[in-house]
């Protein structure tokens, strides 16, 4: 049990001392996860809205597909992306393997169905007459779309944070596509896996605590959206 | 001038049930038109078609109104998740109307809400009745040519009902706004409106106090107009083709300052009877009779 308490002390030490190796992993984690989740949100919110608001042929099947993709195994996504961007793969010429961009593609694939599925659910659970009210007050096209999203912002925020949490803490894609290269593609989660493998549990726990701290900061920065 | 000219309108949500079938209906401009009818009679569907939110399966609706000139207030109005002021501003800003503050003050005043008390309140700080008043103010501020209100008097207290009625009458008087309103509350409806219709099984009938009677032997439905029924405090002699019932007067409503309508409670139903003067007091036992020849059969 001693290594647990030691781990938390080490976490504080890492943050206070500004350990360059740990901060390189923290920087890589925050950068790649934030960019991936922003791209996923930009693409996923409109699709989630369409799936939740409109009725069209094949809607139920699409919902089923996106709901199933919520359980995508991160290692499987890592494997598929690896196959796509490896030098012999169809995207090999772009040299994305063992880069943060490569990890970003995998994380986008992980976050996208979470955003779509949860924002579709948020749209469906919006007040029954919301669409009717907005149109009745004169909202059309873009005004209507943006106002609707704003009205269901609490549900969308949950979708965003769930997706962010999923990719911030994933290890499969980062390990397979990024390769855990020190100073380059090492993220906090791959660093935890490495330290644990080496038997340095305290450092692993310290990095885990740092990851949790990052998640707390992200939630705090978006708390204004929760305000009623 | 007609607000809507409707011919052979049919609408169904599925292939099986036709929820609206209106052969011929002309609704006039600048009137406060009140529709009454039981739940499921098709009022909300009809209102959504008139507002442009649903398209009929077939038939013709002629109007010179554009979608933006009509404002619809649903049965359960939904306020935007922001303050009362921002709720009222929303439609005005979208329509790029300039004198926003003046319009908001006026619209809130019409529904009896004080600016000082309500303007900065959030949507969750309002009661059900206050929400309805804010939702109506939201639409009044837009000053549309037609307002369609779906059961505004439902689930609200008498004070709110009064303010809603007054706001409708003021808008009709001040801006010549036409209103189409549905209600189950006949007293509120007659106090507010000046033109009355009834709905049953997707059919529309002129007159607000129609009696719908189901035949005892078959499932046929008949309409009996209140003016075709005789009412008396003394027993009425039974004749051929004439049915006589005994009941008591549960309500008396004065409509358009000239006609009295009595609601007579029989054992199993209420019957509306029209009378020229008010000579029977509420609570009195009365006899009513109607001639079977005056039954209007309608195909549902």
Interface residues (C-beta under 8 A of the other chain):
Chain A: X127 X128 X129 X130 X132 X133 X134 X135 X136 X137 X138 X139 X143 X147 X150 X151 X153 X228
Chain B: X51 X53 X68 X71 X72 X73 X74 X76 X77 X78 X79 X80 X81 X90 X91 X94 X95 X122 X124 X135 X138 X139 X142
